[in-house]
Amino acid sequence: MKLRKILLTAIFLLWACQTVSAASKQSEFALFKRSINPEYNWGENGIITVPKAVPAGKGNIYLAASAQDAGTIEGDRLYLTAATLAVGTSDDVEFSYTRRQFIWDDLDKTDLSMDTYSFKARIFHMTDSIIPQVALGMNAVSLDNNEFDDAEDILFNPYLAATIRVPLFTEKAVLSATAVAESIYNEGETSDIYFSAGADLALFDTVFLLAEVQGLNKDDEDPVVNLGAKVKVGWVSVGVAVYNCIEEDVSTGDPGFDNDSSDVRAYALVEVPLGKVFSKKNDK
């Protein structure tokens, strides 16, 4: 059991901390983003791991959860799970809390978990369509037992996102494109700027097709491509995403860790659109 815990700790450090260095490759950055990002409302306030400039919406609340095969240790399967509670406090601001937990295939929890607090504020918004929207955001993750008392133990992930929304002749089919610039800050050191982009197609506000590319500005590696799809019925959404589609699996490289998964993430979300409900009542 001691060996297993050491291996888990090594994996966790590689997943969550290795990319603080400015020399990190974008594949490691993409892996990092999977492990600290909030679970977005896919195709609405985010694509998969790329945030959109569109907030959750005033008064809207959602709970999203996901599970991803994280490989095997000593023959036992390991999964990375995540749960996000997000709240839109105004038309332009949202806050969220995310809990990540490594669990075994028998659903027993490991000793490794991580808390992330996220904030996004839309700073430019003239119309919902054609003219780009712009937002500033921040993810803050604890590197010390999920405590946020000391700034040195908090890893900050600031970003700037711009999103343009284009109806395809009708509001029944809407194409959205997003560009993001972000970095990592910890203990006075800042990483390189990473550029990512993505697009989503919403059909009848029910089917969402998602694609994103991370590491567009890095010449030493191919970009990391993630694809996904979501189906939304009422307040409930389910989806699946495939990470790093065009290359071999991203691996931490730890000798005791076997990452033979297909990098597939299952996703579910329940949204309570209080803002939309109250808006409709006031219109009557």
C-alpha positions as CSV (number, residue, x, y, z in Angstrom):
1,M,0.0,0.0,0.0
2,K,2.9,2.3,0.7
3,L,4.3,1.8,-2.8
4,R,0.9,2.5,-4.3
5,K,0.6,5.7,-2.4
6,I,4.1,6.8,-3.5
7,L,3.2,6.1,-7.1
8,L,-0.1,7.9,-6.8
9,T,1.7,10.9,-5.3
10,A,4.1,10.9,-8.2
11,I,1.3,10.8,-10.7
12,F,-0.6,13.6,-9.0
13,L,2.5,15.8,-9.0
14,L,3.1,15.1,-12.7
15,W,-0.6,15.8,-13.6
16,A,-1.0,18.9,-11.5
17,C,2.4,20.6,-11.1
18,Q,4.8,19.6,-13.8
19,T,3.6,22.3,-16.3
20,V,4.5,25.2,-14.0
21,S,7.9,25.3,-15.7
22,A,8.1,27.6,-18.7
23,A,9.8,24.8,-20.6
24,S,6.8,22.5,-20.4
25,K,5.5,21.0,-23.6
26,Q,2.0,21.7,-24.7
27,S,1.0,18.1,-24.3
28,E,1.8,18.4,-20.6
29,F,-0.1,21.7,-20.6
30,A,-3.1,19.9,-22.2
31,L,-2.9,17.2,-19.5
32,F,-2.6,19.8,-16.9
33,K,-5.8,21.6,-18.2
34,R,-7.7,18.3,-18.0
35,S,-6.8,18.0,-14.3
36,I,-7.5,21.5,-13.0
37,N,-10.2,22.9,-15.3
38,P,-13.8,23.2,-14.2
39,E,-16.3,21.1,-16.0
40,Y,-17.9,23.5,-18.3
41,N,-21.4,23.4,-19.7
42,W,-20.1,22.1,-23.0
43,G,-20.9,24.2,-26.0
44,E,-22.3,27.0,-23.7
45,N,-19.9,28.5,-21.3
46,G,-17.0,26.4,-22.5
47,I,-16.1,23.9,-25.2
48,I,-14.4,20.9,-23.5
49,T,-11.4,22.3,-21.7
50,V,-11.3,25.6,-23.5
51,P,-13.3,28.3,-21.8
52,K,-15.7,30.5,-23.8
53,A,-16.2,34.2,-23.2
54,V,-19.9,33.4,-22.5
55,P,-20.8,33.1,-18.8
56,A,-23.2,30.7,-17.3
57,G,-26.0,33.3,-17.1
58,K,-27.6,35.3,-14.3
59,G,-29.1,33.1,-11.7
60,N,-28.3,29.9,-13.5
61,I,-26.8,27.0,-11.5
62,Y,-25.3,23.7,-12.8
63,L,-23.7,20.6,-11.5
64,A,-21.4,18.8,-13.9
65,A,-19.5,15.5,-13.3
66,S,-17.1,13.5,-15.4
67,A,-15.0,10.4,-15.2
68,Q,-11.9,9.5,-17.2
69,D,-9.8,6.3,-17.3
70,A,-6.4,7.3,-15.9
71,G,-4.4,4.1,-16.4
72,T,-3.4,1.2,-14.1
73,I,-1.2,0.8,-11.1
74,E,0.0,-2.7,-10.2
75,G,-2.8,-4.0,-12.3
76,D,-5.6,-2.0,-10.7
77,R,-7.5,0.5,-12.8
78,L,-7.5,4.1,-11.8
79,Y,-10.0,6.8,-12.7
80,L,-9.9,10.6,-12.5
81,T,-13.3,12.0,-11.5
82,A,-14.5,15.6,-11.3
83,A,-17.5,17.5,-10.1
84,T,-18.2,21.2,-10.6
85,L,-20.8,23.4,-9.1
86,A,-21.1,26.7,-11.1
87,V,-23.3,29.8,-10.4
88,G,-23.9,32.7,-12.7
89,T,-24.1,35.7,-10.2
90,S,-24.9,38.2,-13.0
91,D,-25.2,38.4,-16.7
92,D,-21.5,38.7,-17.0
93,V,-19.9,36.9,-14.0
94,E,-19.8,33.3,-12.9
95,F,-18.1,31.4,-10.1
96,S,-17.4,27.7,-9.8
97,Y,-15.9,25.1,-7.4
98,T,-14.5,21.9,-8.7
99,R,-13.5,18.8,-6.7
100,R,-11.2,16.2,-8.4
101,Q,-10.6,12.8,-7.0
102,F,-8.7,9.7,-8.1
103,I,-10.7,6.6,-7.4
104,W,-10.0,2.9,-8.0
105,D,-12.2,0.7,-10.2
106,D,-14.0,-0.7,-7.1
107,L,-15.1,2.9,-6.3
108,D,-12.7,3.3,-3.3
109,K,-11.3,6.7,-3.1
110,T,-7.6,7.4,-3.1
111,D,-5.9,9.9,-0.8
112,L,-5.4,12.2,-3.8
113,S,-7.9,15.0,-4.4
114,M,-7.7,18.6,-5.6
115,D,-9.9,21.7,-5.3
116,T,-10.2,24.3,-7.9
117,Y,-11.9,27.7,-7.6
118,S,-12.8,29.4,-10.9
119,F,-13.9,32.9,-11.8
120,K,-14.9,34.4,-15.2
121,A,-16.0,38.0,-16.0
122,R,-17.2,39.1,-19.4
123,I,-15.7,42.5,-20.1
124,F,-17.0,43.2,-23.6
125,H,-20.5,42.2,-24.9
126,M,-22.4,44.3,-27.4
127,T,-24.6,41.6,-29.0
128,D,-25.0,37.8,-28.8
129,S,-24.1,37.3,-32.5
130,I,-21.5,38.3,-35.0
131,I,-19.6,40.7,-32.7
132,P,-17.0,38.9,-30.5
133,Q,-17.5,38.7,-26.8
134,V,-14.4,39.0,-24.5
135,A,-13.9,37.6,-21.0
136,L,-11.2,37.4,-18.3
137,G,-11.0,34.4,-16.1
138,M,-8.9,32.7,-13.5
139,N,-8.6,29.1,-12.2
140,A,-6.9,28.7,-8.7
141,V,-5.8,25.3,-7.5
142,S,-4.4,24.3,-4.2
143,L,-1.0,22.5,-4.2
144,D,-1.1,21.9,-0.5
145,N,-3.8,19.6,0.9
146,N,-6.6,21.6,-0.7
147,E,-5.8,24.6,1.5
148,F,-5.8,28.2,0.2
149,D,-4.2,30.0,3.1
150,D,-0.8,30.7,1.5
151,A,-0.5,32.2,-2.0
152,E,2.7,30.3,-2.6
153,D,0.7,27.1,-2.4
154,I,-1.8,28.2,-5.0
155,L,-1.3,27.7,-8.7
156,F,-3.1,30.4,-10.8
157,N,-4.2,29.9,-14.3
158,P,-5.3,33.3,-15.7
159,Y,-6.8,33.5,-19.2
160,L,-8.3,35.9,-21.8
161,A,-11.0,34.4,-24.0
162,A,-12.8,35.8,-27.1
163,T,-15.9,34.1,-28.6
164,I,-17.9,34.9,-31.7
165,R,-21.3,33.3,-32.3
166,V,-22.8,33.0,-35.8
167,P,-26.3,31.7,-36.5
168,L,-26.3,29.6,-39.7
169,F,-29.3,31.3,-41.3
170,T,-31.3,30.3,-38.3
171,E,-31.1,30.2,-34.5
172,K,-31.7,26.4,-34.9
173,A,-28.1,26.0,-36.0
174,V,-25.4,28.2,-34.3
175,L,-21.7,28.0,-34.9
176,S,-19.4,29.4,-32.2
177,A,-15.6,30.0,-32.4
178,T,-13.4,30.7,-29.4
179,A,-9.7,31.8,-29.0
180,V,-7.9,31.7,-25.7
181,A,-4.6,33.0,-24.4
182,E,-3.5,31.7,-20.9
183,S,-0.6,31.1,-18.7
184,I,0.3,29.5,-15.3
185,Y,1.6,31.5,-12.3
186,N,3.0,30.3,-9.1
187,E,5.6,31.6,-6.6
188,G,6.5,34.6,-8.7
189,E,7.1,32.6,-11.8
190,T,5.0,32.7,-15.0
191,S,4.9,30.2,-17.7
192,D,4.9,30.8,-21.4
193,I,1.7,32.1,-23.0
194,Y,-0.3,29.2,-24.5
195,F,-2.8,29.8,-27.2
196,S,-5.8,27.5,-27.8
197,A,-8.9,27.7,-30.0
198,G,-12.1,25.8,-30.5
199,A,-15.4,25.6,-32.2
200,D,-18.8,24.2,-31.4
201,L,-22.0,23.7,-33.4
202,A,-25.3,23.8,-31.6
203,L,-28.2,22.1,-33.4
204,F,-31.7,22.9,-32.1
205,D,-30.1,23.6,-28.7
206,T,-30.1,19.9,-28.3
207,V,-27.0,18.4,-30.1
208,F,-23.6,20.0,-29.6
209,L,-20.6,19.1,-31.6
210,L,-17.3,20.2,-30.1
211,A,-13.7,20.5,-31.2
212,E,-10.7,22.3,-29.7
213,V,-6.9,22.6,-30.3
214,Q,-4.3,23.4,-27.6
215,G,-0.8,24.6,-28.1
216,L,-1.2,26.5,-31.4
217,N,1.8,28.7,-30.8
218,K,4.3,25.8,-30.0
219,D,6.6,24.9,-32.9
220,D,8.3,21.9,-31.2
221,E,5.2,19.7,-31.0
222,D,1.9,19.1,-32.9
223,P,-1.1,20.7,-31.3
224,V,-3.3,18.6,-29.0
225,V,-6.8,18.1,-30.5
226,N,-9.8,17.2,-28.4
227,L,-13.2,16.2,-29.9
228,G,-16.6,15.8,-28.2
229,A,-20.3,15.7,-28.4
230,K,-23.2,16.5,-26.1
231,V,-26.9,15.8,-26.1
232,K,-29.1,18.1,-24.1
233,V,-32.7,17.3,-23.1
234,G,-34.3,19.9,-20.8
235,W,-32.1,20.5,-17.8
236,V,-30.0,17.4,-18.3
237,S,-27.0,16.9,-20.6
238,V,-24.8,13.9,-21.3
239,G,-21.7,13.7,-23.5
240,V,-18.4,12.1,-24.3
241,A,-15.0,13.6,-25.2
242,V,-11.9,12.1,-26.7
243,Y,-8.6,13.8,-25.9
244,N,-5.4,14.0,-28.0
245,C,-7.1,12.5,-31.0
246,I,-4.3,12.8,-33.6
247,E,-1.4,11.6,-31.6
248,E,-0.4,8.8,-29.2
249,D,-1.7,9.0,-25.7
250,V,-0.3,11.7,-23.5
251,S,1.6,10.0,-20.7
252,T,3.1,11.2,-17.4
253,G,6.2,9.0,-18.1
254,D,6.3,7.6,-14.5
255,P,7.8,4.1,-14.7
256,G,5.3,2.7,-12.3
257,F,2.3,4.1,-14.1
258,D,0.8,2.4,-17.2
259,N,-1.4,4.8,-19.2
260,D,-3.1,2.5,-21.7
261,S,-6.4,4.3,-21.8
262,S,-8.0,5.8,-24.9
263,D,-8.3,9.2,-23.1
264,V,-12.1,9.1,-23.2
265,R,-14.1,11.2,-20.7
266,A,-17.8,10.6,-19.9
267,Y,-19.7,13.6,-18.9
268,A,-23.1,14.5,-17.3
269,L,-24.6,17.8,-16.3
270,V,-27.8,19.0,-14.6
271,E,-28.6,22.7,-15.1
272,V,-31.2,24.7,-13.2
273,P,-31.7,27.8,-15.3
274,L,-33.3,30.0,-12.7
275,G,-32.4,33.2,-14.6
276,K,-34.2,32.0,-17.7
277,V,-37.2,30.9,-15.7
278,F,-37.6,34.2,-13.8
279,S,-37.0,36.1,-17.1
280,K,-39.9,34.3,-18.7
281,K,-42.2,35.0,-15.7
282,N,-41.4,38.7,-15.8
283,D,-42.1,38.8,-19.5
284,K,-45.7,37.6,-19.0
